[in-house]
């Protein structure tokens, strides 16, 4: 689907901004999930290490 007026870039800019916002949201969410998963693994490892003593 092409833009009917090649000189009108407003739609393309809006689409680009929307795509950037979506990607930013995805990466922030992934970072949070990864951080929480890592914190859980660390807590589990610490708990296991204390139980082994």
N, C-alpha and C positions, 0 to 999 in steps of 0.2 A: 504494500500500500504506500504509494508515494504522495508527497505533499503536492497539491494542485498548483500552488504558487511557490516556485523555488526561491523567491525573495522573502517569503514569510517564514522566518525561522523561529517564531515564538512557540509554535507547537513542538518543534524539535527540542527547544531549550527546556520546555516544561517536561517533556518526556525524559530528557537527560537528567534533570533535577530529581524527578521521581525515581529513576533507576538508581541514582547515587544514594538517595535516602533509603531505598530498599536494601541496597548492599550494605550500607552503614549499619542498619538495623540488624541484618543477618550476622555481620561480623561481631557486633557488640553482644548479641545473644549467644553466639558460639563461644565467645571469650568467657562470658559469665558461666555458661554450662561447663566449659572446660575447667575453669577455676574451681567451681564447686565440686566437680568430680575429683580434681587433684587434691583438694582439701579433705575430702572424704577418704581417699586412699592414704593420705598422710596420717589421718586420725586412726584409721584401721591398722596401719603399720605400727604406729606408736602403741596402740592397745595390744597388738600381738607381741610386740617386743617386751612389754611389761609382763604379759602372761608367761612368757618363756623364761623369765628370770627366776 
